Amino acid sequence: MTFKELLNNVSFEDVAPELVRMYPKAEPDLRWYKIHFDMLRLMTPKHHEDANSDVCNIAMSKWDEDSEPHLDAHPMEGDFWEHSLTKKLVIAPDVKATNAEIAACCLWHTSFYGFVEKQQEECLRFDESDIDIKDRWDDYIYNKVRAEKYFSIIRRNGGYIPSVKELPPSKKQEMFSKAKEYFWCLSASMNKIKRKRMFRREFMGHYYERMTNISRFIVQAIPALNDDRNNMSIKQLCGLFHSDLFSSEVFSSYADEKTSGAKYLCELFDKYGVEPRLDRMVMVLTTGEYHPELTEDEKDLCKILIGDCKSSHILLATDTSLGKQARINFATFNSKYPLA
């Protein structure tokens, strides 16, 4: 039996309890495991010659000499998912696990570097071809290059990037405190000039990290600004830079033939919950087909995500490559002033 065949012979409702039992820390991420599970089931298996292995050994292993044996799947991490689906599962004689337990174990390993491609790229940092290999693990350089890349797109579209001095006082103090914590870890023997330079570098590293997170969402939202169903400007979106707190997320559906993308996401959030929302929200709902108004499923999805936010903005977009699937990009934030 291959990994793909195993996934086609179990349901996530059976797999989820085994995931939580074997890996208790997986419980808060069950919605991501559900997405990962459905993504793999829709993916076409493809063999790669340079993969780690063509088989996956299912065996009982120990973390160390004093630990109890646990179910293990090796090798599963590090290969392309489409190749992992082709792997033959070789089950050791002493393994008495059910198919749901084996699937849970394999899913834990295949999601080690991310549940979907974008998360995997961020984790492994191979999505930025203009960053030297040696610099990808330097957080300051990595965030600065990405931030400036987003800045150029935002400026080209008429947006404005605030400097450090223009940020809310609370954010400047927060970045200063983080840099100060790092500063006190520096060697006392380091000369004053070098210490000052490194403090400045650490401080700006936090600035670029924050600006990267907000800029990424703005860049993702820019195509929707040209949609005739929306009434929002790039200048309004750039108001996100002045938020006190900011968090963004992207969820894509992996619905089967009988379910719409929006309904899939509704069921996902209904069953596995949504992270607590901040005061305000901007969301971009992208579907494969253009339609002038929200469908009932899409209205339900927006209602679930908005929750009890004080204000919200919904931008609609179309991406024909999605087909029947849907994608929701949303930013939730706290700010003294609304964007509009």
N, C-alpha and C positions, 0 to 999 in steps of 0.2 A: 504494500500500500504506500502510495506517495503522500506527501504532506497535503497536496491539493485534494486528493481523494479523501483524506481524513477530514478536512474542513467541510467537504460536501456531505459528510455523513454524521455531522453533529450540529447542534444548534447553539447559538451563543447563550441562550437561557440555561443550557446544561453546563456550558463551559465556565460562565461567570462565577458560580459558587466555588468551583474548583480553583479558579484563579485567586479568589480571596482567601481560601483555606490554605493554599500553598504559599501565596505571596500576600500577606495581609496589607502591605503598603500599596497594593494595586487597587484597593477599593475606591479611593477618591478619583481614580482615573478610569473607571469602568466604561464611561462613555467613549473614551479614546480607544480602549481595547475593543469595544463594539465596532467603532469605525475601522480600526485596523483589521479586524476579523472580516468585515464585509468587503473592504478594499481587496483583501487577498482572495476572497471567493470570486470577485469579479475580474481579477487579473488573469491574463493568459500565461500559463507556464512557459518558460523559455530557458533552454540550457545554455550555460556559459562555460566555455572551455577553461577559463582561468579561475573558476570558482574553487573554494576551499575543499569541497568534496561533492560527490554525487549521491552520497547517502547521509542519513542522520541517525546516529546511534542513540537509542532510547535505553537508558540504563539507570541503576541506582548508584548514586555517588555520595561522597562526603565532602563537606566544606573543609573539614580538618579532621584530625584523628579523634577528637572528642565529640564531634557532632554525629547526629543520627543520619542514616542514609536517606537521601532525597531523590526524587525523580529528576533526571537530567536529560537534555537533548543536545547532542553535540555532533558536528559543528552546525550551528544555525546562525550565529551572529556574524556580521561582516560580509555576507553574500548578498547579491541583488535578490530582492524578494521574488522576482519572477523565476529565478533559478532555484531558490529554496523550495518553491512549490513543486519542482520536479524531483526533489530528493526522495529516495526510497527510505522508509522508516524501518530500521533494523532493530527489533525489540529483543533485548536480552532475556534469557530464560527465566531469570528471577523477578522480572517485572510483572506485577499483577494489576497494573493500572487500567482503568477504563479508557475508552476513546476520548471522553471529555477531559480526563486528567492529562492524557498525553497531548491533546490539543492545547490545553491551558499552558502546559510546560513549553511547548513549541512557540506559542504566541508571546510568552514572556521573553523568550530569547530573540525572536524576530523583531520585537519592538524595543530592543535594548538601546538602539540609537535613534529612536523616534517612531511614532505611530504612522505618520504619513511622510511623503517625500520632503516637504518643506521643513519639517522638524528634523529630519535626518540630515538635510543639508546644513541646517544651522548647527546641529550637534557636531558634525564632522567638518564643517567650515570648508566645503569644496564648491560653494555656489558663487563665489566671487573670483572670477578669473583674473581680475586686475589687481589682486592682492598677492604679493609674493608668498610662496610656500612658507618661508622662514618667518614671515610677519603675521601669519594667520593665527598664531597662538599668542601674539602680543595684543592684549585687549585694547590698549590705547590706539595702536595703529589700525587694528581691524575695525573698531567702531568709528574712527575718524574717517577712514576711506569710505566706508559704507554711508556714513552721514553726509559727507560731501557729495557723494554720488546722488543721493536723494535730494539734497539741497539744490543741485543744478536743475533737476527735473521740476521741482517746485517753483524755482525762480523763473524758469522758461515759461511756466504756465501762469505767471503773474502773482505768485505767492511771495511772502516775506518771511525771512528766517531771523528770529530775534537773537541778539547776542546774549552772553552770560548776564550782562548788566540789566538787560530788559526782562529777565525771567522773574517770576514771583519771588519775593524775599524768602519765603519758606523753602523753595527749591534750592536757592543759592546756599542757604544755611545748611540744608540737608547734604548737599554735595561737599560743602566745606567740612562738615562733621565726618563724613566718610573719608575724605582725604586726610583729615587730621588723625584719624585712627591709624591709617597707613603710615602717616608721618612719624608717629611715635614708635613704630616698629623698625624704623630705619636705624642703622648703626650710629651710635653717638660719636664715633670717631670720624664720620663723614664731614667734610668741610661745609661751611655755611652756604656757599654758592651752589654746591651740588645738591644739598638738602632742599634748598629753595626751588631749584630747577625740577627736582623729582616731585616735590609737593605740587607744583604747578601742573606737571604732567599728569599726576594722579587726579587732581581736581578736574582738569579738562577731559580726562578719560570718562569721568562720571557724566560730564556735560554731553559728550558725544554719544554715550550709551543711551541717555534719555532722549536726545534729539533723534537718534536713529530709530528708536521704537515708535516715536510719534510720526516721524517723517515717512516711515515705511507704510503706515496706515494711510496717510494723506496721499502718497503716490498711488496706492492701490485704489483710492477713491476718486482720483482725478478723472479717469475715463467716464465715470458716471455723471460728472458735472455737465457734460455735453448732451446728456439724454434729455429730451424734451419733457419727460415726466417729472423732472426734478427742478427745484428752485433753490439752489445753494451755490455759493461762490467759493473760489479758492481762498479768498481772504478770510471768509468765515471759517473754513477748515483750519487755516493757520492759527485760529484762535486756540486750538488745542495745545499749542506750545505754551500757553499761559495757564494751563490747568495746574491745580495743586497736586492731584493724584491722577494717574492715567494707566489704563490697562487695555490691551486689545487682543483679539483672538480671531482665528479663521476656522470655520467648520465647513467641510464639503460633504455632500450626501453621497452614499453608495447604495442607492435604492435598487431593488429588483424591478422586473418588468411591470409588476402590479401596483407599484407605489410611486407617487410623485416625489421629487427631491425634497420639496418643502414638507410634505407629510412625513418623510423619513426623519428629517431633523426635528419635527414636532414630537414624534414618538421617542426619539433619542433623548431629548431634554425632559420630556414628561417622565420617562422611566429613570434616567440617571441624573437628573437635576442640572442646574445652571449655577455657575459661580455667583456669589453675591454681587449685585450691581452697585455702582457708585451713583451719585446724584443725577448725572446726565449721560446721554448716549447718542452716538451717531452710528448708523449701520448702513452697509451696502449689501443689498440683496440682489444677487446675480442669478439669472436663469438662462436656459438655453434658447428660449423663444421669447420674442417681444410680445407683451400684451399691455394694453393701456392702463389696466387697473389690477390691483392685487387679487389673487384668487383667495378662496376661503382658507385653504391650507396656509397660504402665505400670510394672511392676516393673523391666523392663529400663531404662526411662528414668531411674527413680530411682537405679538402680545406677550408671549412667553418670555422673550428676550428682554423686552422693555421693563417688564415687572412693575415696580413702583418708582421708577426713575421720575424725577421732577420734570424733565424735558427730554425730548428725543427728536431725532431727524432720521428719516428713512430715505435713502437714495436707491433708485432702481437701475439695474444695468443688465445688458444682454451679452452673453458669450456663447455663440453657437456651438463651440466645441464641447460644451457641457451636455448637450443633448437633453435628456429628461432630468438630469441632475440639477442641484441648486448649490450655491455657495453663499455663505453669510460671513461678511467681515464686519466686526463691530468693535467700537471703541467706547469704553465707559470711563467717565472722568468726573472729578470734582472741580468746580470753578465758581468764583464769585459771580461771574457774568455768563449768560447763555451765549451761544455762538451767533444766534440771529439777533 
